[in-house]
Amino acid sequence: MMATLTGAPPGTAPAQLQKAGPPRGPSRRAGGLGRIVGYLLLVVVALAVMIPFAWMISSSLKNNNQVFTVPIKWIPEELKLSNYTEIWSRIPLLTYLRNSAFLAVTITFLQVLTGSFAAYGFTKVRFPGRDALFLAYIATIAVPWQAYMIPQYIMMRKAGLTNTHLALILLQAFSAFGVFLMRQYYQSVPDEIVEAARIDGLSEWAIYRRIMLPLSVPAIASLSLLTFVNTWNDYMGPFIYLTDNKLWTVQLGLRSFVGQY
């Protein structure tokens, strides 16, 4: 069987096959050339992805009338470093950064906590109607936010939570996508591990905290990264609920700065 797979003549001994070593000659050179072409393509794609970032850096060092000039001058004749100091004097940028960091960290922590705990229940705990309840919960992903944006705002206004960070935290503390992501990963953990822990007397909370969480670090890292980026870049949520300048996030602050100047 081995001789057939490697292309060696029938009757060739395994020791002779081991002495043959890796393929040499034209096939090896072709493999090396393909690898070099692959690396070159990756470098080209990486440079293309970095073009908007480079344009942003270049524009931040120009005067206003030089930003959209054609053809683009990537290195301006006069570097205007005062742009970086001027923005700190005109708007409370540190307050905006602190608000964005607070919301992003808090919401990320809550989404990971609630998402992973709910996913554990939907995956490792058996109860009547579990799968139907999970499908109904996941189906809410298909409902666009614009469909229930106004009812949510009315609820928060009646609760007296508008113009507070608590409104944004409560609305985004639970995520159907987070539950789905964590459940898909938990399904790869054998049920025998959980059953053995139950036989040893561990509670469901202890199984979740001492066994499932340590085993799901890659999924938690992915969910944390996605949630943090989405929360940091969120513009509509703070725009609807926050009216006090001291509560604004970076997105609102920069938008206001662009409108003024």
C-alpha positions in Angstrom: 0.0 0.0 0.0 2.8 2.4 0.9 4.7 1.7 -2.3 1.5 2.4 -4.3 0.9 5.7 -2.6 4.4 7.0 -3.0 4.8 5.9 -6.6 7.6 3.4 -5.8 7.7 0.1 -7.7 6.1 -2.9 -6.0 8.3 -4.8 -3.6 10.2 -1.8 -2.5 11.2 -2.1 1.2 10.1 0.6 3.7 13.7 1.3 4.6 14.4 2.1 0.9 11.5 4.5 0.9 12.8 6.3 4.0 16.2 6.8 2.4 14.5 8.4 -0.6 13.6 11.5 1.5 11.6 14.5 0.3 11.0 15.0 -3.4 13.8 16.7 -5.2 14.3 18.3 -8.6 11.7 20.2 -10.6 8.8 19.4 -8.2 10.7 20.9 -5.3 11.7 24.0 -7.2 8.1 24.4 -8.3 6.9 24.2 -4.7 9.4 26.9 -3.7 8.4 29.1 -6.5 4.8 28.8 -5.6 5.5 29.7 -2.0 7.4 32.8 -3.1 4.5 33.9 -5.4 2.1 33.4 -2.5 4.2 35.5 -0.2 4.4 38.3 -2.8 0.6 38.2 -3.2 0.2 38.5 0.6 2.6 41.5 0.7 0.7 43.2 -2.2 -2.7 42.6 -0.4 -1.3 43.9 2.9 0.0 47.1 1.3 -3.4 47.6 -0.4 -5.1 47.3 2.9 -2.7 49.8 4.5 -3.4 52.5 1.9 -6.4 54.1 3.7 -4.4 54.2 6.9 -1.4 55.8 5.2 -3.8 58.4 3.6 -5.2 59.2 7.0 -1.7 59.8 8.5 -0.7 61.9 5.5 -3.9 64.0 5.7 -3.5 64.6 9.4 -0.3 66.5 8.6 -1.7 68.8 5.9 -3.6 72.0 5.7 -7.4 71.8 5.0 -7.0 72.8 1.4 -4.4 70.2 0.7 -6.3 67.1 1.9 -8.3 66.4 -1.2 -5.9 67.6 -3.8 -5.4 65.5 -7.0 -2.9 63.9 -7.6 -2.4 62.9 -3.9 0.7 64.2 -2.3 1.5 61.5 0.2 4.3 63.6 1.9 3.2 67.2 2.3 5.7 70.0 1.6 5.0 71.5 5.1 4.3 69.1 7.9 1.6 70.7 10.1 2.2 68.9 13.4 0.0 71.5 15.2 -3.1 69.6 14.0 -2.5 67.1 16.7 -2.2 69.7 19.5 -5.0 71.9 18.2 -7.7 69.2 18.5 -6.9 68.6 22.1 -7.4 72.4 22.9 -10.7 72.7 21.0 -12.7 69.7 22.2 -12.5 67.5 25.3 -11.0 64.6 23.5 -9.7 62.9 26.7 -13.3 62.8 28.0 -14.5 61.3 24.8 -11.8 58.6 24.8 -12.6 57.8 28.5 -16.3 57.4 27.7 -15.7 55.2 24.7 -13.2 53.0 26.6 -15.7 52.7 29.6 -18.6 51.7 27.3 -16.5 49.3 25.2 -14.9 47.5 28.1 -18.1 47.2 30.2 -20.3 46.0 27.3 -17.6 43.6 26.1 -17.3 42.1 29.6 -21.1 41.7 30.0 -21.6 40.3 26.5 -18.9 37.7 27.0 -20.3 36.8 30.5 -24.0 36.5 29.5 -23.2 35.0 26.1 -21.0 32.2 27.4 -23.3 31.4 30.3 -26.4 31.3 28.1 -24.5 29.2 25.5 -23.5 26.7 28.3 -27.2 26.3 29.2 -28.2 25.8 25.6 -25.5 23.3 25.0 -24.8 21.2 28.1 -28.0 21.5 30.2 -31.0 19.5 29.1 -34.5 21.0 29.6 -37.8 20.8 27.7 -37.9 23.1 24.7 -34.2 23.9 24.8 -33.6 23.7 21.0 -36.9 25.6 20.1 -36.0 28.4 22.6 -32.5 28.6 21.1 -33.8 28.9 17.6 -36.3 31.6 18.6 -33.5 33.5 20.3 -31.2 33.2 17.3 -33.9 34.3 14.9 -33.8 37.7 16.5 -30.5 38.3 14.7 -32.6 38.6 11.4 -34.6 41.5 12.8 -32.9 44.8 11.9 -32.3 47.3 14.7 -34.2 50.0 12.9 -37.4 47.9 13.4 -37.3 48.1 17.2 -35.2 51.2 17.7 -38.1 53.5 18.6 -39.8 51.1 21.1 -36.5 50.7 22.8 -36.0 54.4 23.1 -39.5 54.8 24.5 -38.9 52.2 27.1 -35.6 53.8 28.2 -37.2 57.2 28.3 -40.0 55.9 30.6 -37.4 54.3 32.8 -35.6 57.6 33.0 -32.4 56.2 31.5 -32.0 58.4 28.5 -28.9 60.6 28.4 -27.0 58.0 30.6 -24.4 55.4 29.8 -26.6 52.8 31.6 -29.1 52.8 28.8 -26.4 51.8 26.2 -25.0 49.2 28.6 -28.3 47.5 29.3 -29.3 47.5 25.6 -26.1 45.9 24.5 -25.3 43.6 27.5 -27.0 40.7 25.7 -26.1 39.5 22.2 -27.8 36.7 20.3 -24.7 36.5 18.1 -22.5 36.0 21.1 -24.6 33.1 22.3 -24.5 31.5 18.9 -20.8 31.9 18.6 -20.1 30.4 22.1 -22.6 27.6 21.6 -21.0 26.5 18.4 -17.6 26.2 20.3 -19.1 24.5 23.3 -20.5 21.8 21.0 -16.9 20.7 20.4 -16.4 20.0 24.1 -17.3 16.3 24.8 -20.4 15.8 27.0 -18.5 13.1 28.9 -16.4 15.8 30.6 -19.4 17.6 31.9 -21.1 14.4 33.0 -18.0 13.3 34.9 -17.9 16.6 36.7 -21.5 16.2 37.7 -20.8 12.8 39.0 -18.0 14.2 41.1 -20.5 16.6 42.6 -19.7 19.9 40.9 -22.6 22.4 40.5 -23.5 23.8 37.1 -21.9 27.1 38.0 -18.7 25.3 39.0 -18.7 23.3 35.8 -19.1 26.5 33.8 -16.5 28.4 35.7 -13.8 25.7 36.3 -14.2 23.6 33.1 -16.0 25.3 30.2 -14.5 28.8 30.5 -10.8 27.6 30.5 -11.6 25.4 27.5 -13.2 28.2 25.5 -10.5 30.8 25.6 -10.2 31.1 21.7 -14.0 31.6 21.4 -13.9 34.2 24.2 -11.0 36.1 22.6 -12.9 36.2 19.2 -16.1 37.4 20.8 -14.3 40.0 22.9 -12.5 41.4 19.9 -15.6 41.6 17.8 -17.7 43.2 20.6 -15.1 45.7 21.5 -14.6 47.0 18.0 -18.3 47.2 17.3 -19.0 49.1 20.5 -16.1 51.5 20.0 -17.2 52.3 16.4 -20.9 52.6 17.4 -22.2 56.0 16.3 -26.0 55.7 16.2 -26.5 54.3 19.7 -24.7 57.2 21.5 -26.2 59.7 19.0 -29.7 58.7 20.0 -29.3 58.3 23.7 -26.6 60.8 24.7 -27.3 64.6 24.6 -24.8 65.8 27.2 -21.5 66.7 25.8 -19.7 65.2 28.9 -21.2 61.8 28.0 -20.3 61.7 24.3 -18.0 59.1 22.8 -15.2 59.6 20.4 -17.4 59.1 17.4 -19.8 61.8 18.5 -17.0 64.1 19.5 -15.1 63.8 16.2 -18.3 64.3 14.2 -19.1 67.5 16.2 -15.5 68.7 15.6 -15.8 68.1 11.8 -19.1 70.0 11.8 -17.6 73.0 13.6 -14.4 73.4 11.7 
